[in-house]
Amino acid sequence: MRELTEQEVIRREKCENIRQMGIDPFGHRFERTAFARDIKMKYQDVEHDAFENMNDTACVAGRIMFIRKMGKASFFTIKDKTDKIQIYISINDVGEEVYTLFKSADIGDIVGVKGKIMKTQTGEVTIKCLEYTHLVKALRPLPEKFHGLTDTEERYRRRYVDLIMNDDSRNIAFMRPKIIRCIQNFMDKEGFTEVETPILTTLLTGASARPFVTHHNTQDMDMYLRIALELPLKRLLVGGMEAVYEIGRVFRNEGMDPKHNPEFTLMEAYLAYSDLEGMMDLTEKMFTTIAKNVTKKMVYNWCGNEISLEGPWKRISMVDAIKEQTGIDFKKEMSIDEAIRLANEHDIYPEEHEKTVGHIINLFFEKFVEDTLIQPTFLYGHPVEISPLTKKNPDDPRFVDRFELFIGGKEFANAYTELNDPIDQLARFEEQLKERELGNDEANDIDMDFVEALEYGMPPAGGIGYGIDRLCMLFTEQETIREVILFPTMKNNNK
């Protein structure tokens, strides 16, 4: 059992004293009529003397963040979900018994206040307390007010304290759902239908990633937490829904770093009768809609770069981007031996399953190009070997109709002209099994039900996936994914 600190002992004693007064230390419903920010904005321009002829009142509730006790009258500040507001309380207004109750309050307690709105001589909008209600006794003290939680790991681990002390964290917490709601409204207006698909699956499909494995007891079978949303959504295109999207959690059994969390939020969208160009247009329009309607700016400082979302965004093929950086032209036909020689000359050494021209092109991109794509760039024309679910380019079948959106040197979206040929799809799945035999533990399974669905006919379509967490990082100008996920995955705390 953890030993209590001196402050915690005193707070528990106060808690018991409150109970002895006939008051529940952990409170009940309180009728709030206003929030701090709304009150301050409404009255910020009202002159001090004008309040003499006003009798506006409000009921507010929140956590005490500051107390200045001064005998028979005191000031304290409470914080609700919108802002802080100052309260003036006097024994003459609330009576001796209530004022005594107030004087036992600690920073961190939650209280309700009904009072008259006023302004101090210094011009601060304040509520003159006429009724004071104790709601919740905080049994633990908050961190020191000027520094809050300075240990970053503890901030993420005890997010509730971080949200109390850190206004930036609170702002991000409220900004993220606004961004997601903006995306939903945008997609709805574009004619898409939001759907839900299974999280538990029996096959690894839709992405190249290691899974989390679980077990279904009744059926006595292993299952996976989904690594992507793709194949169920494309089944819906076969079914005639034509324009669908899903925003949901996916799970990849990989490492944790500033840009990755093992569980993260993905959005995938599929549009019948569209293609790669359609997905580019949709993406640029969606990003600029978020910028204009949520953050209300087009330029962002992110990861040491000034990013402008003003269009039109750059569009370039992977092989052209590599040629710009290295002078090597992978557009021309070459043997695997020639590609391996070029790779070795540039200190690139493919794994056994990467010994194809397509994989080597991708390795060149990752080493020489990816970090240089700072402003929004649609990079298209990926090798067929690294895109097993994508339609081949009709002019050059070595490449597929796929693009990735890069901003600040990081991938933000992955899009395709979708493969709807069931014969080609089955062949691609079979190639993935060969890669697994060569050591690629991220290769896809064969989903025969999906192949069967394609045999009924899927319309030509464009599809795209967005990392919602990374998107939120850009729009809130945060450099680590843990700032935009309220409860990121953490190592075990052995304290």
C-alpha positions in Angstrom: 0.0 0.0 0.0 1.4 3.4 -1.0 2.2 5.7 1.9 0.2 9.0 1.8 1.9 12.3 1.7 1.3 15.0 4.3 -1.0 16.9 1.9 -3.0 13.8 1.1 -3.5 13.1 4.8 -4.8 16.7 5.3 -7.1 16.5 2.4 -8.6 13.3 3.6 -9.2 14.9 7.0 -11.0 17.8 5.2 -13.0 15.3 3.3 -14.2 13.7 6.5 -15.0 17.2 8.0 -17.2 18.0 4.9 -19.0 14.7 5.4 -19.6 15.7 9.1 -21.2 18.9 7.9 -23.8 16.8 6.1 -22.3 17.4 2.7 -21.4 14.7 0.2 -17.7 15.3 -0.5 -18.1 13.8 -3.9 -21.1 15.7 -5.0 -24.3 15.6 -7.0 -25.9 17.2 -10.0 -25.3 20.9 -10.4 -27.3 23.1 -12.8 -24.8 25.1 -14.8 -26.0 27.9 -17.0 -22.8 29.3 -18.6 -19.2 28.6 -19.4 -16.2 30.7 -18.5 -15.2 31.6 -22.0 -18.7 32.7 -23.1 -19.0 35.0 -20.0 -15.6 36.6 -20.5 -16.2 37.2 -24.2 -19.7 38.7 -23.7 -18.6 41.2 -21.0 -15.0 41.9 -22.0 -15.8 45.3 -23.5 -18.3 46.4 -20.9 -17.0 49.3 -18.8 -16.4 48.7 -15.1 -19.0 51.3 -14.0 -21.7 49.9 -16.3 -22.0 46.8 -14.1 -23.5 49.0 -11.3 -26.7 49.2 -13.3 -26.7 45.5 -14.4 -27.9 42.5 -12.5 -26.7 39.7 -14.8 -26.1 36.4 -13.1 -24.6 33.0 -14.1 -24.1 29.6 -12.6 -20.7 28.1 -13.4 -18.8 25.0 -12.3 -15.2 23.9 -12.5 -12.0 23.0 -10.8 -10.3 25.5 -8.4 -7.0 26.4 -9.9 -6.0 29.4 -7.7 -7.0 30.7 -4.2 -6.2 34.0 -2.5 -7.8 33.9 0.9 -8.1 37.3 2.7 -10.0 37.1 5.9 -13.7 37.8 5.3 -13.4 38.1 1.5 -11.3 36.1 -1.0 -10.7 35.5 -4.7 -10.4 32.2 -6.4 -10.2 31.0 -10.0 -12.1 28.0 -11.4 -11.5 26.3 -14.7 -14.1 24.6 -16.8 -13.7 23.0 -20.2 -13.6 26.3 -22.0 -11.4 28.7 -19.8 -10.7 30.1 -16.4 -12.8 32.7 -14.6 -12.2 34.6 -11.4 -14.7 34.4 -8.5 -15.1 36.9 -5.6 -16.5 35.5 -2.4 -17.4 37.3 0.8 -18.7 36.2 4.1 -21.3 39.0 3.8 -22.7 37.5 0.7 -22.7 33.8 1.5 -22.8 33.7 5.3 -20.4 32.4 7.8 -21.1 28.7 7.5 -20.7 28.6 3.7 -17.6 30.9 3.9 -16.1 28.5 6.4 -16.7 25.6 3.9 -15.0 27.6 1.2 -12.0 28.3 3.4 -11.4 24.5 3.7 -11.2 24.2 -0.1 -8.0 23.2 -1.8 -6.6 23.8 -5.3 -8.0 20.9 -7.4 -11.5 20.8 -5.7 -14.5 21.1 -8.0 -17.2 23.6 -7.0 -20.3 25.3 -8.3 -20.9 29.0 -8.1 -24.0 31.1 -8.7 -23.4 34.8 -8.7 -23.5 38.3 -10.2 -21.3 39.2 -13.1 -19.0 42.1 -12.4 -15.6 43.6 -13.3 -12.8 44.4 -10.9 -10.9 47.7 -10.9 -8.2 46.0 -12.9 -10.7 45.2 -15.6 -11.0 41.4 -15.0 -14.5 39.9 -15.6 -15.4 38.2 -12.3 -18.4 36.5 -10.7 -19.5 37.8 -7.3 -20.4 34.6 -5.5 -23.9 34.6 -4.0 -24.3 30.8 -3.7 -21.3 28.4 -3.2 -21.7 24.6 -3.7 -19.0 22.1 -2.8 -19.1 19.4 -5.5 -15.9 17.2 -5.3 -13.0 17.0 -2.9 -9.7 16.4 -4.6 -7.7 13.9 -2.5 -4.5 14.4 -4.4 -2.8 17.8 -4.9 -2.2 19.0 -8.5 1.4 19.4 -9.7 3.1 22.8 -9.0 1.1 25.3 -11.0 3.9 26.9 -13.0 5.4 23.6 -14.3 2.7 21.0 -14.3 3.8 17.6 -15.4 7.3 18.2 -16.8 8.1 14.5 -17.3 6.8 13.8 -20.8 6.2 10.1 -20.2 4.1 11.0 -17.1 2.1 13.5 -19.2 1.0 10.8 -21.5 0.6 8.2 -18.8 -1.5 10.5 -16.6 -3.3 12.3 -19.4 -6.1 13.5 -17.0 -3.6 15.6 -15.0 -2.0 16.8 -18.2 -5.4 18.0 -19.4 -6.0 19.9 -16.1 -2.6 21.6 -16.1 -1.8 22.0 -19.8 -4.0 24.3 -21.9 -2.2 23.2 -25.1 -3.1 19.6 -24.4 -6.7 20.6 -23.8 -6.8 22.6 -27.0 -5.5 19.6 -29.0 -8.0 17.3 -27.3 -10.9 19.5 -28.4 -9.4 20.2 -31.9 -9.1 16.6 -33.0 -12.8 15.8 -32.9 -13.5 19.0 -34.7 -11.1 17.9 -37.5 -12.8 14.5 -37.7 -16.3 16.0 -37.7 -15.2 18.3 -40.5 -13.9 15.3 -42.5 -17.2 13.5 -42.0 -19.2 16.5 -43.1 -17.0 17.0 -46.1 -17.3 13.3 -47.1 -21.0 13.4 -46.7 -21.4 16.4 -48.9 -19.2 14.7 -51.5 -21.8 11.9 -51.6 -20.0 9.2 -49.5 -21.7 7.0 -47.0 -19.9 6.3 -43.7 -19.9 2.6 -42.7 -18.4 0.2 -40.1 -16.6 -3.0 -40.9 -15.2 -5.8 -38.6 -12.2 -5.2 -36.4 -11.6 -9.0 -35.8 -10.6 -10.9 -38.9 -9.3 -14.3 -39.9 -7.0 -13.1 -42.7 -4.2 -10.5 -43.0 -5.1 -8.3 -45.9 -5.2 -4.7 -47.1 -1.7 -3.7 -46.0 1.8 -4.9 -45.3 2.1 -5.1 -41.5 2.6 -7.5 -38.7 -0.7 -8.2 -36.8 -1.8 -8.5 -33.2 -3.2 -12.0 -32.7 -6.1 -12.9 -30.4 -8.2 -16.0 -29.8 -11.9 -16.6 -30.2 -12.7 -19.1 -27.4 -16.1 -20.4 -28.6 -14.9 -21.1 -32.1 -11.4 -22.1 -30.9 -9.6 -20.2 -33.6 -7.0 -17.5 -33.7 -8.0 -14.1 -35.1 -6.3 -10.9 -35.9 -7.0 -7.3 -35.1 -7.4 -5.6 -38.5 -4.4 -3.9 -40.0 -6.5 -2.1 -42.7 -10.0 -1.3 -43.8 -9.7 -2.0 -47.5 -11.2 -5.3 -48.5 -14.6 -5.1 -46.7 -15.1 -1.6 -48.1 -14.4 -2.8 -51.6 -16.9 -5.6 -51.1 -19.4 -2.8 -50.6 -18.6 -1.4 -54.0 -19.4 -4.8 -55.4 -22.7 -4.6 -53.5 -23.6 -1.3 -55.2 -22.9 1.3 -52.4 -20.5 3.0 -54.8 -19.1 5.7 -52.4 -18.1 4.5 -48.9 -15.7 5.5 -46.2 -14.8 4.4 -42.7 -12.9 6.1 -39.9 -11.7 3.5 -37.4 -8.9 2.1 -35.3 -6.5 -0.3 -36.9 -3.7 -2.3 -35.2 -0.2 -3.0 -36.3 2.3 -4.9 -34.2 5.2 -2.6 -34.7 7.5 -0.3 -32.8 6.6 3.0 -31.2 8.2 6.3 -32.2 7.2 9.9 -32.6 5.2 9.1 -35.8 3.8 5.7 -35.0 1.5 4.1 -32.4 0.6 0.4 -32.5 -3.1 1.3 -32.6 -4.0 4.3 -34.7 -7.0 5.8 -36.6 -7.2 5.3 -40.3 -9.7 6.6 -42.8 -10.3 4.7 -46.0 -12.6 5.9 -48.8 -13.6 4.2 -52.1 -15.4 5.8 -55.0 -16.8 3.9 -57.9 -16.1 5.1 -61.4 -13.2 7.3 -60.1 -9.4 6.8 -60.4 -6.1 8.2 -59.2 -6.8 11.7 -60.4 -10.1 11.7 -58.6 -8.5 10.8 -55.3 -5.9 13.5 -55.7 -8.6 16.1 -56.3 -10.6 14.8 -53.3 -7.6 14.9 -51.0 -6.5 18.4 -51.9 -10.1 19.6 -51.4 -10.5 17.9 -48.1 -7.2 19.2 -46.6 -8.0 22.8 -47.7 -11.6 22.4 -46.3 -10.2 21.5 -42.9 -7.7 24.4 -43.0 -10.4 26.9 -43.9 -13.2 25.7 -41.6 -11.3 24.4 -38.5 -7.9 25.9 -38.1 -8.7 28.9 -40.3 -5.2 29.2 -41.8 -3.3 27.7 -44.7 0.3 27.8 -43.4 1.6 25.5 -40.7 4.9 25.2 -38.8 5.5 21.5 -38.6 8.7 19.5 -37.8 10.9 22.5 -38.6 9.3 23.3 -41.9 6.8 25.9 -43.0 4.1 24.0 -44.8 1.7 25.8 -47.2 -1.6 24.0 -48.2 -2.2 26.5 -50.9 -2.7 24.6 -54.2 -2.2 23.3 -56.7 -0.1 20.6 -55.1 2.9 19.1 -56.9 2.3 15.8 -58.7 5.4 13.7 -59.7 6.1 10.0 -60.5 8.4 8.0 -58.2 11.0 7.3 -61.0 11.1 11.0 -62.0 11.6 12.0 -58.3 14.4 9.5 -58.0 16.0 10.8 -61.2 15.8 14.4 -59.8 17.8 13.3 -56.8 20.2 10.7 -58.2 20.3 11.0 -62.0 19.3 7.4 -62.3 16.5 6.7 -64.8 14.4 3.7 -63.6 11.9 4.4 -66.4 14.0 2.4 -68.8 13.9 -1.4 -68.7 16.7 -3.0 -66.7 17.6 -6.5 -65.4 17.6 -7.4 -61.7 21.4 -7.8 -61.8 21.8 -4.2 -63.1 19.3 -2.9 -60.5 21.2 -4.7 -57.7 24.5 -3.3 -59.0 23.1 0.3 -58.9 21.7 -0.3 -55.4 25.1 -1.5 -54.1 26.9 1.4 -55.7 24.6 3.7 -53.6 25.0 1.7 -50.4 21.6 -0.1 -50.7 21.6 -3.8 -50.0 18.2 -5.5 -50.6 16.9 -8.3 -48.5 16.3 -11.6 -50.3 12.6 -10.9 -50.8 13.5 -7.4 -52.1 15.6 -8.6 -55.0 13.3 -7.3 -57.7 13.6 -4.1 -59.7 10.4 -2.8 -58.2 11.6 -3.3 -54.6 14.9 -1.6 -55.4 13.2 1.4 -56.9 11.3 1.7 -53.7 14.5 1.4 -51.6 16.0 4.2 -53.7 13.0 6.4 -53.0 13.1 5.8 -49.3 16.8 6.6 -49.1 17.1 9.6 -51.5 13.7 11.2 -52.0 11.2 10.7 -49.2 12.8 13.2 -46.8 12.9 15.9 -49.5 9.2 16.1 -50.1 8.4 19.0 -47.8 5.5 20.8 -49.5 2.4 18.7 -50.2 3.3 16.3 -53.0 1.4 13.6 -54.8 4.0 10.9 -55.6 2.6 8.3 -58.1 3.7 5.4 -60.2 4.8 2.8 -57.7 6.3 -0.5 -58.8 3.9 -3.4 -59.0 5.9 -5.5 -56.6 5.1 -3.2 -53.6 1.5 -2.7 -54.5 -0.3 -6.1 -54.5 -3.9 -4.7 -54.5 -3.5 -2.0 -57.2 -4.4 -1.8 -60.8 -1.5 -1.8 -63.2 -0.8 1.2 -65.3 -2.1 0.5 -68.8 0.9 2.2 -70.5 3.6 0.5 -68.4 2.5 -2.6 -66.4 5.8 -2.6 -64.4 4.1 0.2 -62.4 0.7 0.7 -60.8 -1.8 3.5 -60.6 -1.1 4.5 -57.0 0.0 7.6 -55.2 1.2 8.6 -51.8 0.7 12.1 -50.3 3.9 13.4 -48.7 4.0 16.5 -46.5 7.1 17.5 -44.5 8.8 14.3 -45.7 6.1 12.1 -44.1 3.4 10.0 -45.8 -0.1 11.3 -45.1 -2.2 9.2 -47.6 -2.0 6.2 -49.8 -4.3 6.0 -52.9 -5.0 3.7 -55.8 -6.9 3.2 -59.0 -8.3 0.0 -57.5 -7.6 -3.5 -58.9 -10.9 -5.0 -60.0 -9.6 -7.9 -62.1 -10.2 -11.1 -60.1 -7.7 -13.2 -62.1 -4.9 -10.6 -61.7 -5.9 -10.2 -58.0 -5.5 -13.9 -57.3 -2.1 -13.9 -59.0 -1.0 -11.0 -56.8 -2.1 -12.8 -53.7 -0.2 -15.9 -54.7 2.9 -13.7 -55.3 2.5 -12.4 -51.7 2.6 -16.0 -50.4 5.9 -16.5 -52.2 7.3 -13.4 -50.5 6.3 -14.8 -47.2 8.2 -17.9 -47.9 11.2 -15.7 -48.6 11.0 -14.1 -45.2 8.5 -11.2 -45.6 6.3 -11.6 -42.5 4.2 -8.6 -43.6 3.0 -10.2 -46.8 -0.8 -10.6 -47.3 -2.9 -13.8 -47.0 -5.1 -15.0 -49.9 -8.6 -13.8 -49.4 -10.6 -16.1 -51.6 -13.9 -14.5 -50.6 -12.7 -11.2 -51.8 -11.6 -12.8 -55.1 -15.1 -14.3 -55.4 -16.6 -10.9 -54.7 -14.5 -9.4 -57.6 -15.8 -12.2 -59.9 -19.3 -10.7 -59.5 -17.9 -7.5 -60.9 -16.5 -4.4 -59.0 -16.9 -1.1 -60.9 -13.7 0.8 -61.8 -12.9 2.8 -58.6 -10.5 5.1 -56.8 -9.5 4.4 -53.2 -7.5 6.1 -50.6 -6.4 5.7 -47.0 -5.5 8.6 -44.6 -3.6 8.4 -41.3 -5.9 10.6 -39.2 -3.4 10.9 -36.3 -0.7 12.3 -38.6 -3.2 14.6 -40.2 -4.1 15.9 -36.7 -0.4 16.4 -36.0 -0.1 18.7 -39.0 -3.2 20.7 -38.2 -2.3 21.1 -34.5 1.4 21.6 -35.4 2.6 18.7 -33.1 5.7 16.7 -33.8 4.8 13.5 -31.9 1.8 11.3 -32.4 1.4 11.0 -28.7 0.3 14.6 -28.4 -2.8 13.9 -30.6 -3.8 10.5 -29.2 -5.3 11.0 -25.7 -4.2 7.6 -24.5 -1.1 6.4 -26.5 0.4 3.0 -26.0 3.0 3.1 -23.2 5.6 0.8 -21.8 4.7 -0.9 -18.5 5.2 1.4 -15.6 7.0 -0.6 -12.9 6.9 2.1 -10.3 
